[in-house]
């Protein structure tokens, strides 16, 4: 590959970047969680993949750590000290985990990362409490960060959370709306929802370390815009995985989003086509009766034949390209920028 300096350098492994950032962040993340009341601490540790529901440590499925890696590498790209990147990464990872715990309750998802979701393992009320504890801990982490910019960082995180809540609210409301007709969800509404639900936190992840370090508004804005584009790309790929993803890799049932009636990019794009497959899909989704497994299988095939699968992947790649352009537009540390580019490719090209 060619670096930002124009020199030929060995390809950067995104897995290496993720692992390096995890090794930087996890000690601080564990220290923060250790300060919680024992019961929420157990549920938080379970949700982070550190232990089972009884508290026994082991090799459990945690997340890939994409957001915390973006926070660390974004800070490095802006020339921020390591501490700013780690503090931002801890806060972002805590907020992300809080959002997953609460999302699973709202969506009634019983599975998360190849195991039980927190509410299924501990009960709904306790899982709500665990999510609240994670959120409060994220705020405390930023408030205690060194450098004199904690108030600015808290404002930045609060803005991202407001957008995240708005996006999640729309996502839930969309499920009750029809697939077709005057009240159907259109692509513009979907894009606004994805920008809030996913784009806001990835934009915050890339920008939070630089904000903590007092980086220039030009750099903060460029990184935030790159993160928002990555969020849109991430959501598009997530939508693809929600229909065609391998349950062994995703930990979720095949065709799960179709069975739940979630309004996702591949389906909305397919419905917007004036094609025989698109019209047949509209007929199949039109009745108020939810799809069964056979109906979801048929719908997935029609979405693909109508071009929804290819269009969603193309949209993800366009947003990834736009994210790269944001990174090229400001002075950033070359090595860190190359690592961000590697993470961008990994994020979009997750195996379907």
RORO-507058 format. One record per residue (C-alpha): x, y, z; residue in one letter; residue number from 1. Coordinates in steps of 0.1 Angstrom, whole numbers, m for minus. Each point is the difference from the previous one (the first is absolute). Example, Ala and Ser with C-alpha at 12.3 -4.5 7.8 and 13.67 -1.06 7.14 Angstrom:
{xx->123	yy->m45	zz->78	type->a	seq->1}
{xx->14	yy->34	zz->m7	type->s	seq->2}
end
This chain:
{xx->0	yy->0	zz->0	type->x	seq->1}
{xx->10	yy->36	zz->m4	type->x	seq->2}
{xx->2	yy->22	zz->32	type->x	seq->3}
{xx->m12	yy->36	zz->4	type->x	seq->4}
{xx->37	yy->9	zz->m7	type->x	seq->5}
{xx->m1	yy->m17	zz->m33	type->x	seq->6}
{xx->25	yy->m28	zz->11	type->x	seq->7}
{xx->m7	yy->m37	zz->m5	type->x	seq->8}
{xx->m6	yy->m16	zz->34	type->x	seq->9}
{xx->m11	yy->m34	zz->11	type->x	seq->10}
{xx->m38	yy->m5	zz->2	type->x	seq->11}
{xx->m14	yy->9	zz->34	type->x	seq->12}
{xx->m20	yy->m28	zz->16	type->x	seq->13}
{xx->m33	yy->14	zz->14	type->x	seq->14}
{xx->0	yy->m30	zz->25	type->x	seq->15}
{xx->34	yy->12	zz->12	type->x	seq->16}
{xx->m13	yy->35	zz->5	type->x	seq->17}
{xx->m31	yy->m12	zz->18	type->x	seq->18}
{xx->22	yy->m22	zz->23	type->x	seq->19}
{xx->25	yy->28	zz->7	type->x	seq->20}
{xx->m28	yy->24	zz->10	type->x	seq->21}
{xx->m17	yy->m26	zz->21	type->x	seq->22}
{xx->32	yy->m6	zz->19	type->x	seq->23}
{xx->3	yy->38	zz->6	type->x	seq->24}
{xx->m36	yy->5	zz->11	type->x	seq->25}
{xx->m10	yy->m32	zz->19	type->x	seq->26}
{xx->20	yy->7	zz->32	type->x	seq->27}
{xx->m16	yy->34	zz->3	type->x	seq->28}
{xx->m34	yy->m14	zz->m9	type->x	seq->29}
{xx->2	yy->m27	zz->26	type->x	seq->30}
{xx->12	yy->25	zz->26	type->x	seq->31}
{xx->m30	yy->22	zz->m7	type->x	seq->32}
{xx->m25	yy->m30	zz->2	type->x	seq->33}
{xx->16	yy->m12	zz->32	type->x	seq->34}
{xx->m13	yy->31	zz->18	type->x	seq->35}
{xx->m37	yy->m10	zz->m5	type->x	seq->36}
{xx->m22	yy->m16	zz->25	type->x	seq->37}
{xx->6	yy->m38	zz->m1	type->x	seq->38}
{xx->m33	yy->m9	zz->m17	type->x	seq->39}
{xx->1	yy->25	zz->m28	type->x	seq->40}
{xx->38	yy->m7	zz->m3	type->x	seq->41}
{xx->m8	yy->m37	zz->m6	type->x	seq->42}
{xx->m26	yy->9	zz->m27	type->x	seq->43}
{xx->23	yy->25	zz->m16	type->x	seq->44}
{xx->29	yy->m25	zz->m1	type->x	seq->45}
{xx->m24	yy->m26	zz->m15	type->x	seq->46}
{xx->m11	yy->25	zz->m27	type->x	seq->47}
{xx->36	yy->9	zz->m8	type->x	seq->48}
{xx->8	yy->m37	zz->m5	type->x	seq->49}
{xx->23	yy->m4	zz->30	type->x	seq->50}
{xx->m19	yy->m27	zz->19	type->x	seq->51}
{xx->m31	yy->m21	zz->0	type->x	seq->52}
{xx->m32	yy->8	zz->19	type->x	seq->53}
{xx->14	yy->m16	zz->32	type->x	seq->54}
{xx->31	yy->22	zz->m2	type->x	seq->55}
{xx->24	yy->m27	zz->m11	type->x	seq->56}
{xx->27	yy->14	zz->m23	type->x	seq->57}
{xx->7	yy->m18	zz->m33	type->x	seq->58}
{xx->2	yy->2	zz->m37	type->x	seq->59}
{xx->m34	yy->16	zz->m7	type->x	seq->60}
{xx->m10	yy->19	zz->m31	type->x	seq->61}
{xx->5	yy->38	zz->3	type->x	seq->62}
{xx->m2	yy->25	zz->m27	type->x	seq->63}
{xx->27	yy->8	zz->m25	type->x	seq->64}
{xx->7	yy->33	zz->17	type->x	seq->65}
{xx->m4	yy->21	zz->m32	type->x	seq->66}
{xx->m12	yy->31	zz->18	type->x	seq->67}
{xx->27	yy->0	zz->26	type->x	seq->68}
{xx->26	yy->m6	zz->m27	type->x	seq->69}
{xx->m14	yy->30	zz->m20	type->x	seq->70}
{xx->3	yy->21	zz->32	type->x	seq->71}
{xx->36	yy->m9	zz->6	type->x	seq->72}
{xx->12	yy->3	zz->m36	type->x	seq->73}
{xx->m20	yy->32	zz->m6	type->x	seq->74}
{xx->18	yy->15	zz->30	type->x	seq->75}
{xx->33	yy->m12	zz->m14	type->x	seq->76}
{xx->m8	yy->14	zz->m34	type->x	seq->77}
{xx->m6	yy->35	zz->16	type->x	seq->78}
{xx->32	yy->m2	zz->20	type->x	seq->79}
{xx->m18	yy->m3	zz->33	type->x	seq->80}
{xx->17	yy->m17	zz->30	type->x	seq->81}
{xx->m6	yy->m36	zz->7	type->x	seq->82}
{xx->m21	yy->8	zz->31	type->x	seq->83}
{xx->m25	yy->20	zz->m20	type->x	seq->84}
{xx->m5	yy->m28	zz->m24	type->x	seq->85}
{xx->m5	yy->m26	zz->27	type->x	seq->86}
{xx->m24	yy->22	zz->20	type->x	seq->87}
{xx->m20	yy->6	zz->m31	type->x	seq->88}
{xx->0	yy->m37	zz->m9	type->x	seq->89}
{xx->m11	yy->m10	zz->35	type->x	seq->90}
{xx->m29	yy->24	zz->m1	type->x	seq->91}
{xx->m11	yy->m10	zz->m35	type->x	seq->92}
{xx->3	yy->m38	zz->8	type->x	seq->93}
{xx->m21	yy->5	zz->31	type->x	seq->94}
{xx->m27	yy->20	zz->m19	type->x	seq->95}
{xx->0	yy->m26	zz->m28	type->x	seq->96}
{xx->m5	yy->m28	zz->25	type->x	seq->97}
{xx->m27	yy->19	zz->18	type->x	seq->98}
{xx->m18	yy->5	zz->m33	type->x	seq->99}
{xx->2	yy->m37	zz->m9	type->x	seq->100}
{xx->m14	yy->m11	zz->34	type->x	seq->101}
{xx->m29	yy->24	zz->m4	type->x	seq->102}
{xx->m5	yy->m8	zz->m37	type->x	seq->103}
{xx->m3	yy->m37	zz->7	type->x	seq->104}
{xx->m28	yy->8	zz->25	type->x	seq->105}
{xx->m19	yy->22	zz->m24	type->x	seq->106}
{xx->4	yy->m25	zz->m29	type->x	seq->107}
{xx->m6	yy->m30	zz->23	type->x	seq->108}
{xx->32	yy->m16	zz->m14	type->x	seq->109}
{xx->9	yy->m30	zz->20	type->x	seq->110}
{xx->34	yy->m5	zz->m15	type->x	seq->111}
{xx->31	yy->22	zz->m1	type->x	seq->112}
{xx->35	yy->m11	zz->m12	type->x	seq->113}
{xx->m8	yy->m37	zz->0	type->x	seq->114}
{xx->m15	yy->0	zz->35	type->x	seq->115}
{xx->m29	yy->13	zz->20	type->x	seq->116}
{xx->m7	yy->37	zz->0	type->x	seq->117}
{xx->3	yy->17	zz->34	type->x	seq->118}
{xx->m38	yy->3	zz->5	type->x	seq->119}
{xx->m4	yy->m37	zz->m8	type->x	seq->120}
{xx->28	yy->m10	zz->24	type->x	seq->121}
{xx->m9	yy->23	zz->29	type->x	seq->122}
{xx->m35	yy->13	zz->m6	type->x	seq->123}
{xx->m13	yy->32	zz->m16	type->x	seq->124}
{xx->1	yy->23	zz->31	type->x	seq->125}
{xx->36	yy->m10	zz->9	type->x	seq->126}
{xx->11	yy->5	zz->m36	type->x	seq->127}
{xx->m15	yy->35	zz->0	type->x	seq->128}
{xx->20	yy->7	zz->32	type->x	seq->129}
{xx->32	yy->m14	zz->m16	type->x	seq->130}
{xx->m5	yy->23	zz->m30	type->x	seq->131}
{xx->m5	yy->30	zz->22	type->x	seq->132}
{xx->31	yy->m9	zz->19	type->x	seq->133}
{xx->21	yy->m2	zz->m32	type->x	seq->134}
{xx->m14	yy->34	zz->m12	type->x	seq->135}
{xx->8	yy->17	zz->33	type->x	seq->136}
{xx->35	yy->m15	zz->0	type->x	seq->137}
{xx->6	yy->14	zz->m35	type->x	seq->138}
{xx->m9	yy->35	zz->12	type->x	seq->139}
{xx->22	yy->m4	zz->31	type->x	seq->140}
{xx->29	yy->m11	zz->m21	type->x	seq->141}
{xx->m1	yy->31	zz->m22	type->x	seq->142}
{xx->m6	yy->23	zz->30	type->x	seq->143}
{xx->32	yy->m14	zz->16	type->x	seq->144}
{xx->22	yy->2	zz->m32	type->x	seq->145}
{xx->32	yy->20	zz->2	type->x	seq->146}
{xx->7	yy->30	zz->m23	type->x	seq->147}
{xx->m26	yy->26	zz->10	type->x	seq->148}
{xx->m24	yy->m9	zz->m29	type->x	seq->149}
{xx->m23	yy->m24	zz->18	type->x	seq->150}
{xx->m29	yy->25	zz->m1	type->x	seq->151}
{xx->3	yy->3	zz->m38	type->x	seq->152}
{xx->3	yy->m38	zz->m3	type->x	seq->153}
{xx->m32	yy->m5	zz->21	type->x	seq->154}
{xx->m19	yy->24	zz->m22	type->x	seq->155}
{xx->12	yy->m19	zz->m31	type->x	seq->156}
{xx->m11	yy->m33	zz->15	type->x	seq->157}
{xx->m33	yy->14	zz->11	type->x	seq->158}
{xx->m7	yy->12	zz->m35	type->x	seq->159}
{xx->8	yy->m34	zz->m15	type->x	seq->160}
{xx->m23	yy->m17	zz->26	type->x	seq->161}
{xx->m29	yy->23	zz->m9	type->x	seq->162}
{xx->4	yy->m10	zz->m36	type->x	seq->163}
{xx->4	yy->m36	zz->9	type->x	seq->164}
{xx->m33	yy->0	zz->20	type->x	seq->165}
{xx->m18	yy->18	zz->m29	type->x	seq->166}
{xx->13	yy->m26	zz->m25	type->x	seq->167}
{xx->m10	yy->m29	zz->23	type->x	seq->168}
{xx->m35	yy->15	zz->5	type->x	seq->169}
{xx->m5	yy->2	zz->m38	type->x	seq->170}
{xx->13	yy->m35	zz->m4	type->x	seq->171}
{xx->m26	yy->m13	zz->25	type->x	seq->172}
{xx->m28	yy->21	zz->m15	type->x	seq->173}
{xx->8	yy->m12	zz->m35	type->x	seq->174}
{xx->m8	yy->m36	zz->10	type->x	seq->175}
{xx->m37	yy->10	zz->5	type->x	seq->176}
{xx->m2	yy->17	zz->m34	type->x	seq->177}
{xx->m10	yy->m18	zz->m32	type->x	seq->178}
{xx->24	yy->m11	zz->m27	type->x	seq->179}
{xx->m20	yy->17	zz->m28	type->x	seq->180}
{xx->m25	yy->28	zz->m4	type->x	seq->181}
{xx->m1	yy->36	zz->11	type->x	seq->182}
{xx->11	yy->m8	zz->35	type->x	seq->183}
{xx->30	yy->m21	zz->m10	type->x	seq->184}
{xx->35	yy->8	zz->10	type->x	seq->185}
{xx->20	yy->16	zz->m28	type->x	seq->186}
{xx->37	yy->m1	zz->m6	type->x	seq->187}
{xx->6	yy->36	zz->12	type->x	seq->188}
{xx->m16	yy->m8	zz->33	type->x	seq->189}
{xx->21	yy->m32	zz->3	type->x	seq->190}
{xx->32	yy->20	zz->m7	type->x	seq->191}
{xx->m9	yy->25	zz->28	type->x	seq->192}
{xx->m7	yy->m29	zz->24	type->x	seq->193}
{xx->34	yy->m17	zz->m8	type->x	seq->194}
{xx->19	yy->33	zz->4	type->x	seq->195}
{xx->m14	yy->3	zz->35	type->x	seq->196}
{xx->0	yy->m36	zz->11	type->x	seq->197}
{xx->34	yy->m10	zz->m13	type->x	seq->198}
{xx->18	yy->30	zz->m15	type->x	seq->199}
{xx->m2	yy->22	zz->30	type->x	seq->200}
{xx->20	yy->m24	zz->23	type->x	seq->201}
{xx->26	yy->m8	zz->m26	type->x	seq->202}
{xx->5	yy->37	zz->m7	type->x	seq->203}
{xx->4	yy->5	zz->37	type->x	seq->204}
{xx->24	yy->m28	zz->3	type->x	seq->205}
{xx->24	yy->15	zz->m26	type->x	seq->206}
{xx->m3	yy->35	zz->14	type->x	seq->207}
{xx->m1	yy->m5	zz->38	type->x	seq->208}
{xx->37	yy->m5	zz->6	type->x	seq->209}
{xx->9	yy->31	zz->m21	type->x	seq->210}
{xx->m26	yy->20	zz->19	type->x	seq->211}
{xx->15	yy->m11	zz->33	type->x	seq->212}
{xx->34	yy->11	zz->m13	type->x	seq->213}
{xx->m12	yy->34	zz->m12	type->x	seq->214}
{xx->7	yy->m7	zz->m37	type->x	seq->215}
{xx->m10	yy->26	zz->m26	type->x	seq->216}
{xx->m37	yy->1	zz->m10	type->x	seq->217}
{xx->10	yy->m7	zz->m36	type->x	seq->218}
{xx->16	yy->m34	zz->10	type->x	seq->219}
{xx->m29	yy->m8	zz->24	type->x	seq->220}
{xx->m26	yy->7	zz->m26	type->x	seq->221}
{xx->18	yy->m20	zz->m27	type->x	seq->222}
{xx->3	yy->m31	zz->23	type->x	seq->223}
{xx->m36	yy->4	zz->11	type->x	seq->224}
{xx->m12	yy->1	zz->m36	type->x	seq->225}
{xx->21	yy->m30	zz->m9	type->x	seq->226}
{xx->m15	yy->m19	zz->30	type->x	seq->227}
{xx->m35	yy->9	zz->m11	type->x	seq->228}
{xx->6	yy->m14	zz->m35	type->x	seq->229}
{xx->15	yy->m31	zz->16	type->x	seq->230}
{xx->m32	yy->m3	zz->21	type->x	seq->231}
{xx->m22	yy->1	zz->m30	type->x	seq->232}
{xx->22	yy->m26	zz->m17	type->x	seq->233}
{xx->0	yy->m22	zz->31	type->x	seq->234}
{xx->m38	yy->2	zz->3	type->x	seq->235}
{xx->m4	yy->m10	zz->m37	type->x	seq->236}
{xx->22	yy->m30	zz->5	type->x	seq->237}
{xx->m18	yy->m8	zz->33	type->x	seq->238}
{xx->m33	yy->0	zz->m20	type->x	seq->239}
{xx->15	yy->m25	zz->m25	type->x	seq->240}
{xx->12	yy->m22	zz->29	type->x	seq->241}
{xx->m34	yy->2	zz->15	type->x	seq->242}
{xx->m15	yy->m18	zz->m30	type->x	seq->243}
{xx->28	yy->m21	zz->m15	type->x	seq->244}
{xx->26	yy->m2	zz->28	type->x	seq->245}
{xx->13	yy->m34	zz->11	type->x	seq->246}
{xx->m16	yy->m6	zz->35	type->x	seq->247}
{xx->33	yy->m17	zz->9	type->x	seq->248}
{xx->18	yy->33	zz->m5	type->x	seq->249}
{xx->m27	yy->25	zz->10	type->x	seq->250}
{xx->m15	yy->m18	zz->29	type->x	seq->251}
{xx->m34	yy->9	zz->m13	type->x	seq->252}
{xx->m27	yy->m21	zz->m18	type->x	seq->253}
{xx->0	yy->0	zz->m38	type->x	seq->254}
{xx->m25	yy->25	zz->m15	type->x	seq->255}
{xx->m6	yy->14	zz->35	type->x	seq->256}
{xx->m6	yy->36	zz->m11	type->x	seq->257}
{xx->m26	yy->m11	zz->m26	type->x	seq->258}
{xx->m18	yy->m21	zz->26	type->x	seq->259}
{xx->m2	yy->30	zz->24	type->x	seq->260}
{xx->m11	yy->24	zz->m27	type->x	seq->261}
{xx->30	yy->23	zz->3	type->x	seq->262}
{xx->3	yy->26	zz->m27	type->x	seq->263}
{xx->34	yy->m5	zz->m14	type->x	seq->264}
{xx->19	yy->14	zz->m30	type->x	seq->265}
{xx->0	yy->m31	zz->m23	type->x	seq->266}
{xx->m38	yy->m5	zz->4	type->x	seq->267}
{xx->m9	yy->37	zz->m4	type->x	seq->268}
{xx->23	yy->3	zz->m30	type->x	seq->269}
{xx->m16	yy->m31	zz->m16	type->x	seq->270}
{xx->m35	yy->13	zz->6	type->x	seq->271}
{xx->9	yy->33	zz->m17	type->x	seq->272}
{xx->9	yy->m18	zz->m32	type->x	seq->273}
{xx->m25	yy->m3	zz->m28	type->x	seq->274}
{xx->8	yy->m36	zz->m6	type->x	seq->275}
{xx->m20	yy->m33	zz->0	type->x	seq->276}
{xx->19	yy->m12	zz->30	type->x	seq->277}
{xx->m6	yy->33	zz->18	type->x	seq->278}
{xx->m37	yy->m2	zz->m7	type->x	seq->279}
{xx->m2	yy->m36	zz->12	type->x	seq->280}
{xx->19	yy->10	zz->31	type->x	seq->281}
{xx->m25	yy->28	zz->6	type->x	seq->282}
{xx->m29	yy->m25	zz->m3	type->x	seq->283}
{xx->17	yy->m24	zz->24	type->x	seq->284}
{xx->7	yy->27	zz->26	type->x	seq->285}
{xx->m33	yy->18	zz->m4	type->x	seq->286}
{xx->m23	yy->m21	zz->23	type->x	seq->287}
{xx->0	yy->9	zz->37	type->x	seq->288}
{xx->9	yy->m36	zz->8	type->x	seq->289}
{xx->36	yy->m4	zz->10	type->x	seq->290}
{xx->23	yy->m21	zz->m21	type->x	seq->291}
{xx->7	yy->m36	zz->10	type->x	seq->292}
{xx->33	yy->m17	zz->m7	type->x	seq->293}
{xx->m11	yy->m11	zz->m35	type->x	seq->294}
{xx->m13	yy->35	zz->m8	type->x	seq->295}
{xx->32	yy->16	zz->12	type->x	seq->296}
{xx->20	yy->m23	zz->m22	type->x	seq->297}
{xx->m21	yy->10	zz->m30	type->x	seq->298}
{xx->3	yy->36	zz->9	type->x	seq->299}
{xx->38	yy->m2	zz->2	type->x	seq->300}
{xx->2	yy->m15	zz->m34	type->x	seq->301}
{xx->m23	yy->27	zz->m15	type->x	seq->302}
{xx->21	yy->28	zz->17	type->x	seq->303}
{xx->31	yy->m15	zz->m16	type->x	seq->304}
{xx->m16	yy->m4	zz->m35	type->x	seq->305}
{xx->m13	yy->36	zz->2	type->x	seq->306}
{xx->35	yy->13	zz->6	type->x	seq->307}
{xx->m3	yy->9	zz->37	type->x	seq->308}
{xx->30	yy->m20	zz->11	type->x	seq->309}
{xx->24	yy->14	zz->m26	type->x	seq->310}
{xx->m13	yy->35	zz->5	type->x	seq->311}
{xx->5	yy->m1	zz->38	type->x	seq->312}
{xx->35	yy->m12	zz->m4	type->x	seq->313}
{xx->7	yy->27	zz->m26	type->x	seq->314}
{xx->m14	yy->26	zz->24	type->x	seq->315}
{xx->23	yy->m12	zz->28	type->x	seq->316}
{xx->30	yy->3	zz->m23	type->x	seq->317}
{xx->m10	yy->35	zz->m11	type->x	seq->318}
{xx->m1	yy->11	zz->37	type->x	seq->319}
{xx->34	yy->m17	zz->6	type->x	seq->320}
{xx->15	yy->20	zz->m29	type->x	seq->321}
{xx->m15	yy->32	zz->14	type->x	seq->322}
{xx->15	yy->m8	zz->34	type->x	seq->323}
{xx->34	yy->m4	zz->m17	type->x	seq->324}
{xx->m4	yy->34	zz->m17	type->x	seq->325}
{xx->m6	yy->16	zz->34	type->x	seq->326}
{xx->33	yy->m14	zz->13	type->x	seq->327}
{xx->19	yy->12	zz->m30	type->x	seq->328}
{xx->m12	yy->35	zz->4	type->x	seq->329}
{xx->18	yy->10	zz->32	type->x	seq->330}
{xx->36	yy->m5	zz->14	type->x	seq->331}
{xx->0	yy->m32	zz->20	type->x	seq->332}
{xx->28	yy->m24	zz->11	type->x	seq->333}
{xx->7	yy->m23	zz->m30	type->x	seq->334}
{xx->3	yy->m33	zz->19	type->x	seq->335}
{xx->m32	yy->5	zz->20	type->x	seq->336}
{xx->m18	yy->11	zz->m32	type->x	seq->337}
{xx->11	yy->m32	zz->m17	type->x	seq->338}
{xx->m14	yy->m20	zz->29	type->x	seq->339}
{xx->m33	yy->19	zz->m3	type->x	seq->340}
{xx->m1	yy->m9	zz->m37	type->x	seq->341}
{xx->6	yy->m37	zz->9	type->x	seq->342}
{xx->m28	yy->1	zz->26	type->x	seq->343}
{xx->m23	yy->16	zz->m26	type->x	seq->344}
{xx->6	yy->m28	zz->m25	type->x	seq->345}
{xx->m6	yy->m26	zz->27	type->x	seq->346}
{xx->m32	yy->16	zz->12	type->x	seq->347}
{xx->m16	yy->0	zz->m34	type->x	seq->348}
{xx->13	yy->m34	zz->m13	type->x	seq->349}
{xx->m12	yy->m21	zz->29	type->x	seq->350}
{xx->m9	yy->m34	zz->m13	type->x	seq->351}
{xx->m36	yy->m6	zz->m10	type->x	seq->352}
end
